[in-house]
Amino acid sequence: MNPIDFFEAEDGDDNDEDMPTSMTFTFESTPEGSRMIHVTRFSSVEAMEKTIPGMEEGFRAAMPQLDALLEA
């Protein structure tokens, strides 16, 4: 199986302007292991400000599970 370098997800709910419009995840090798770069695009600064607190909580809960997910 070939490892992936990146993937992008687009928001499927066009009716909610507060949700991110897309998220890109890029994976890079480093001398110490690897690096994940996550870029989220929003429709406006206001949408970002409304969404970031919940996203931060979700990422903090998800990050400890990331190694197992990527190994699968």
C-alpha atoms as an extended CHARMM CRD file, in Angstrom:
* protein
*
        72  EXT
         1         1  MET       CA              0.0000000000        0.0000000000        0.0000000000  PROA      1               0.0000000000
         2         2  ASN       CA              1.3650000000        3.4170000000       -0.9430000000  PROA      2               0.0000000000
         3         3  PRO       CA              1.1950000000        6.1280000000        1.7040000000  PROA      3               0.0000000000
         4         4  ILE       CA             -0.7630000000        9.2500000000        0.8290000000  PROA      4               0.0000000000
         5         5  ASP       CA              0.8590000000       12.6870000000        0.7270000000  PROA      5               0.0000000000
         6         6  PHE       CA             -2.3450000000       14.6800000000        1.1610000000  PROA      6               0.0000000000
         7         7  PHE       CA             -6.0930000000       14.6840000000        0.9670000000  PROA      7               0.0000000000
         8         8  GLU       CA             -8.7070000000       17.3980000000        0.7370000000  PROA      8               0.0000000000
         9         9  ALA       CA            -12.2880000000       17.3950000000        1.9640000000  PROA      9               0.0000000000
        10        10  GLU       CA            -14.9320000000       19.8820000000        0.8910000000  PROA      10              0.0000000000
        11        11  ASP       CA            -17.9190000000       20.8340000000        3.0070000000  PROA      11              0.0000000000
        12        12  GLY       CA            -21.0280000000       19.1530000000        1.6790000000  PROA      12              0.0000000000
        13        13  ASP       CA            -23.4880000000       21.4970000000        3.4180000000  PROA      13              0.0000000000
        14        14  ASP       CA            -23.8200000000       24.6170000000        1.2860000000  PROA      14              0.0000000000
        15        15  ASN       CA            -26.6100000000       25.8900000000        3.5740000000  PROA      15              0.0000000000
        16        16  ASP       CA            -24.3550000000       26.4960000000        6.6010000000  PROA      16              0.0000000000
        17        17  GLU       CA            -22.0590000000       29.4570000000        5.9550000000  PROA      17              0.0000000000
        18        18  ASP       CA            -20.3510000000       28.9840000000        9.3400000000  PROA      18              0.0000000000
        19        19  MET       CA            -18.8450000000       25.6500000000        8.3640000000  PROA      19              0.0000000000
        20        20  PRO       CA            -15.4270000000       25.3760000000        6.7270000000  PROA      20              0.0000000000
        21        21  THR       CA            -15.5780000000       25.3510000000        2.9380000000  PROA      21              0.0000000000
        22        22  SER       CA            -12.6540000000       22.9140000000        2.6840000000  PROA      22              0.0000000000
        23        23  MET       CA             -9.8780000000       21.2680000000        4.6700000000  PROA      23              0.0000000000
        24        24  THR       CA             -6.5380000000       20.0810000000        3.2980000000  PROA      24              0.0000000000
        25        25  PHE       CA             -4.2710000000       17.6590000000        5.1640000000  PROA      25              0.0000000000
        26        26  THR       CA             -0.6670000000       17.2850000000        3.9720000000  PROA      26              0.0000000000
        27        27  PHE       CA              1.7990000000       14.7210000000        5.3480000000  PROA      27              0.0000000000
        28        28  GLU       CA              5.5850000000       15.2250000000        5.1820000000  PROA      28              0.0000000000
        29        29  SER       CA              8.5280000000       13.1200000000        6.3240000000  PROA      29              0.0000000000
        30        30  THR       CA             10.9250000000       14.7700000000        8.7710000000  PROA      30              0.0000000000
        31        31  PRO       CA             14.1700000000       13.5440000000       10.3410000000  PROA      31              0.0000000000
        32        32  GLU       CA             12.2460000000       13.0070000000       13.5950000000  PROA      32              0.0000000000
        33        33  GLY       CA              9.2570000000       11.2060000000       12.0270000000  PROA      33              0.0000000000
        34        34  SER       CA              6.4870000000       13.0170000000       10.1960000000  PROA      34              0.0000000000
        35        35  ARG       CA              4.5250000000       16.2420000000       10.0870000000  PROA      35              0.0000000000
        36        36  MET       CA              0.8570000000       16.8710000000        9.3550000000  PROA      36              0.0000000000
        37        37  ILE       CA             -0.1550000000       20.2680000000        8.0000000000  PROA      37              0.0000000000
        38        38  HSD       CA             -3.8400000000       21.0980000000        8.1990000000  PROA      38              0.0000000000
        39        39  VAL       CA             -5.3080000000       24.0720000000        6.3080000000  PROA      39              0.0000000000
        40        40  THR       CA             -8.9570000000       24.9990000000        6.7580000000  PROA      40              0.0000000000
        41        41  ARG       CA            -10.7030000000       27.4870000000        4.5060000000  PROA      41              0.0000000000
        42        42  PHE       CA            -13.7530000000       29.4290000000        5.6630000000  PROA      42              0.0000000000
        43        43  SER       CA            -16.2550000000       31.5670000000        3.7890000000  PROA      43              0.0000000000
        44        44  SER       CA            -15.4750000000       34.5730000000        6.0260000000  PROA      44              0.0000000000
        45        45  VAL       CA            -13.5510000000       35.6960000000        9.1070000000  PROA      45              0.0000000000
        46        46  GLU       CA            -16.8290000000       35.7030000000       11.0300000000  PROA      46              0.0000000000
        47        47  ALA       CA            -17.4850000000       32.0770000000       10.1010000000  PROA      47              0.0000000000
        48        48  MET       CA            -13.9880000000       31.1490000000       11.2530000000  PROA      48              0.0000000000
        49        49  GLU       CA            -14.4020000000       32.9340000000       14.5780000000  PROA      49              0.0000000000
        50        50  LYS       CA            -17.7080000000       31.1200000000       15.2440000000  PROA      50              0.0000000000
        51        51  THR       CA            -16.3430000000       27.6910000000       14.3210000000  PROA      51              0.0000000000
        52        52  ILE       CA            -12.7870000000       27.5850000000       15.7090000000  PROA      52              0.0000000000
        53        53  PRO       CA            -13.6570000000       26.9190000000       19.3940000000  PROA      53              0.0000000000
        54        54  GLY       CA            -15.5980000000       23.7470000000       18.5410000000  PROA      54              0.0000000000
        55        55  MET       CA            -13.0070000000       22.6530000000       15.9870000000  PROA      55              0.0000000000
        56        56  GLU       CA            -10.2160000000       23.0480000000       18.5280000000  PROA      56              0.0000000000
        57        57  GLU       CA            -12.0610000000       20.8320000000       20.9840000000  PROA      57              0.0000000000
        58        58  GLY       CA            -12.6490000000       18.2290000000       18.2720000000  PROA      58              0.0000000000
        59        59  PHE       CA             -9.0080000000       18.2110000000       17.1760000000  PROA      59              0.0000000000
        60        60  ARG       CA             -7.7860000000       17.8290000000       20.7560000000  PROA      60              0.0000000000
        61        61  ALA       CA            -10.0290000000       14.7790000000       21.1100000000  PROA      61              0.0000000000
        62        62  ALA       CA             -9.0240000000       13.3290000000       17.7140000000  PROA      62              0.0000000000
        63        63  MET       CA             -5.2380000000       13.8280000000       17.7410000000  PROA      63              0.0000000000
        64        64  PRO       CA             -4.4890000000       11.0170000000       20.2220000000  PROA      64              0.0000000000
        65        65  GLN       CA             -6.2540000000        8.6220000000       17.8200000000  PROA      65              0.0000000000
        66        66  LEU       CA             -4.3970000000        9.7560000000       14.6840000000  PROA      66              0.0000000000
        67        67  ASP       CA             -1.4660000000        7.2900000000       14.7910000000  PROA      67              0.0000000000
        68        68  ALA       CA             -3.7930000000        4.2820000000       14.9600000000  PROA      68              0.0000000000
        69        69  LEU       CA             -5.9580000000        5.6470000000       12.1450000000  PROA      69              0.0000000000
        70        70  LEU       CA             -3.0030000000        6.2550000000        9.8260000000  PROA      70              0.0000000000
        71        71  GLU       CA             -1.5450000000        2.8070000000       10.5160000000  PROA      71              0.0000000000
        72        72  ALA       CA             -4.7990000000        1.0960000000        9.4440000000  PROA      72              0.0000000000
